[in-house]
Amino acid sequence: MKKNNDYTGPEELYEDDMNLEPAREDKEEVEEQKANVEDNLSDEADPVEELQVKYDDLNDNYLRLHAEFDNFRKRTMKEKADIIKSGGERVLTDMLPFADDFERALQALHTAEDKEAMVEGMDLIYSKFLNFLNQHGVKEIEALGQPFDADKFEAITTVPVQDKSQKGVIIDCVQKGYQLNDKIIRYPKVIVGE
């Protein structure tokens, strides 16, 4: 058998691998690349942290605005209730002089001998009361002689009429109606010609 000089056995391969210097350089290069990747990852983590901070800030602002709006809504409802309450209080306070006038009129009625003076006093109180209603935007709805309109009047009955021009016209008003500004607060109860 002939020996082959080109043969490299395990011993020779091992000796070739013994040159470890290039492997150390490769290891340092891998370590450097690893450090670069970690730096890049940490740089990429910063935007995530920034976004988290922005999210937390926006969420905090949202919660504050929500609470502020809720407080505003509650405060507005309370103010509205106070306005309604004090509005009614003001009207009632303005009506107290009429109670005083009626009380004086009743006392005078028991002792008065002059009925004309009593009637005049009652007319004065009634006139004063109508003026009070006008000042607060309450006006009487004119009904007599008006054509019947179901949106403005409440017909309680109809009566036959001789004159054809009286058909569909209000003949009598049983109870006066009133409107507050443009809103009807009590419909006049009327009798309509048929």
DATA-V997910 format. One record per residue. RES is the residue in one small letter. NEAR is the number of other ideal C-beta (glycine too) atoms within 10 Angstrom. Layout:
RES,NEAR ; RES,NEAR
//
This chain:
m,3 ; k,4 ; k,6 ; n,7 ; n,6 ; d,5 ; y,7 ; t,11 ; g,8 ; p,7 ; e,8 ; e,10 ; l,10 ; y,9 ; e,11 ; d,9 ; d,9 ; m,8 ; n,8 ; l,9 ; e,8 ; p,8 ; a,10 ; r,9 ; e,10 ; d,10 ; k,11 ; e,10 ; e,10 ; v,10 ; e,10 ; e,10 ; q,10 ; k,10 ; a,10 ; n,10 ; v,10 ; e,10 ; d,10 ; n,10 ; l,9 ; s,9 ; d,9 ; e,9 ; a,10 ; d,9 ; p,9 ; v,9 ; e,9 ; e,10 ; l,10 ; q,10 ; v,10 ; k,10 ; y,10 ; d,10 ; d,10 ; l,10 ; n,10 ; d,10 ; n,10 ; y,10 ; l,10 ; r,10 ; l,10 ; h,10 ; a,10 ; e,10 ; f,10 ; d,10 ; n,10 ; f,10 ; r,10 ; k,10 ; r,10 ; t,10 ; m,10 ; k,10 ; e,10 ; k,10 ; a,10 ; d,10 ; i,10 ; i,10 ; k,10 ; s,11 ; g,10 ; g,10 ; e,10 ; r,11 ; v,12 ; l,10 ; t,10 ; d,12 ; m,12 ; l,9 ; p,13 ; f,14 ; a,10 ; d,10 ; d,17 ; f,13 ; e,10 ; r,12 ; a,15 ; l,9 ; q,10 ; a,13 ; l,12 ; h,6 ; t,6 ; a,13 ; e,6 ; d,9 ; k,9 ; e,8 ; a,11 ; m,14 ; v,10 ; e,10 ; g,16 ; m,14 ; d,10 ; l,12 ; i,16 ; y,12 ; s,10 ; k,12 ; f,15 ; l,13 ; n,9 ; f,15 ; l,13 ; n,11 ; q,9 ; h,13 ; g,12 ; v,16 ; k,15 ; e,15 ; i,18 ; e,13 ; a,22 ; l,11 ; g,10 ; q,15 ; p,11 ; f,18 ; d,9 ; a,8 ; d,6 ; k,18 ; f,21 ; e,14 ; a,14 ; i,12 ; t,12 ; t,15 ; v,11 ; p,8 ; v,15 ; q,6 ; d,8 ; k,8 ; s,8 ; q,16 ; k,14 ; g,14 ; v,17 ; i,22 ; i,18 ; d,14 ; c,19 ; v,12 ; q,12 ; k,13 ; g,20 ; y,14 ; q,17 ; l,13 ; n,9 ; d,7 ; k,7 ; i,15 ; i,12 ; r,15 ; y,18 ; p,23 ; k,17 ; v,26 ; i,17 ; v,20 ; g,19 ; e,13
//
